[in-house]
Amino acid sequence: MATSLEPTADLGLFDAVVNLCKRRGFVFPSAEIYGGIRSTYDYGPLGALMLRNIREAWWRAMIQERDDVVPIDAAILTNPKVWEASGHLATFTDPLVDCRTCKERWRADQIEGTCPNCGSADLTEGRPFNLMFKTFVGPVEEDSSIAYLRPETAQGMFVNYLNVETTTRRKPPFGIAQIGRAFRNEITPGNFVFRTREFELMELEFFVPPADSPRWQQYWCEERLAWYVRYGIASEKLRLRPHDPEELSHYSSGTTDVEFLFPWGWGELEGIANRTDFDLRAHQEHSGTSLEHFDQATGERYLPHVVEPAAGATRAMMAFLLAAYDEDEIGGERRVVLRLHPRIAPYQVAVLPLSKKDTLSPLAREVLHRVQRHLMCEYDETQSIGRRYRRQDETGTPYCVTVDFESLEDQQVTVRERDSTEQTRLPIDEVVSYLLGRLDV
Ligand code: GAP
């Protein structure tokens, strides 16, 4: 979970992206009208669309384009014995220190002996602080009704291992994948949506014969690195970094992170862990249910080992935005442009009638209806066409379709591409196939 905090010169980029997110409605401070709540965010219209696209891009690569992974959608609140067995109750902790001078609290492993707020060295001894949020199920707040908000989605896959294996007639190697909210009572959330107490995880638990786990871990490291490149992050801004032994989570025999070069230095986007049979063994022991796989070919029984690529969707969104942000000049005018991959951009298409005049609206709306059956479209008829192109560039819309007065005569429209600003005149009948053909650049 550690983040290296090497200083870099590009904190201006961070500010520009955070400003853009607030100004254009990607991300809002949560419950802003009540003063917000520290480091908690609501995703606005553009953020909700972009997050959905990130989930879909992950789903496409991890489930749809494979024949060895199936999805599940497990409960957030579950039997607390799950967290006892998984080791999260005992060991999912960060070392907490208090500053006796200003009363701020810090993670001991993220500061160097002095309080970052007031500089005092008068700090308490580090003590383990459990990151799980506790709540009560039912009307009575007593020990027997304690439950926890899940700090990872992974356990939903482990406790359902048998159900999935049996109902889908799978055998290792195969995977179970899930996307969902996770909750951690982080001591020091921060850096915008990089570290928050509620976030979204996209996790795959890939079950393999024990001897094969090193090979599969290598495979998943390469696959996951390639996924970020496929969706638009330059490979120079990505790296794989194996964990030092003292960094490893309690369940891992070896983890490699996919890291992104954030404006403050390299930071984790995703961890690819070899969880061995730690979780299945723990649940087998605690539940008394055998979770062994029976290999009919060899007559062997074994607990599969697990390779787990675990990515944060909300953190990935921040990386995609930072990687895409650019400023250039078009016709002597400065523009901000998000060079997002078409499948990640909130809207894929903007339909823009050249003028607000009633004569153009019916045809423009007809084009809109045709395209929005396939792609997420925004319709905008306010202000000059130049201003509207800039607004779309700033939120990453890869294509603008402009309906002008000639369109009424020749049934053609102009498609403008965001990065090159090149314009192509096309028959309306061909617009959908033209745009669909350009989604996977
Ligand atoms: N099941 C394994 C697991 O949860 P993790 O490294 O703790 O592993 C996986 O988390 C990913 O989730 C991280 O690489 C990061 O992208 C994201 N993540 C973790 N904590 C987060 C937080 N507090 N806020 C936002 N994203 C977080």
Residues whose N, C-alpha, C, O or C-beta is under 5 A from the ligand:
A	BS01	GAP	P151 E152 A154 E186 V193 F194 R195 T196 R197 F199 E268 L269 E270 G271 A310 A311 G312 R315
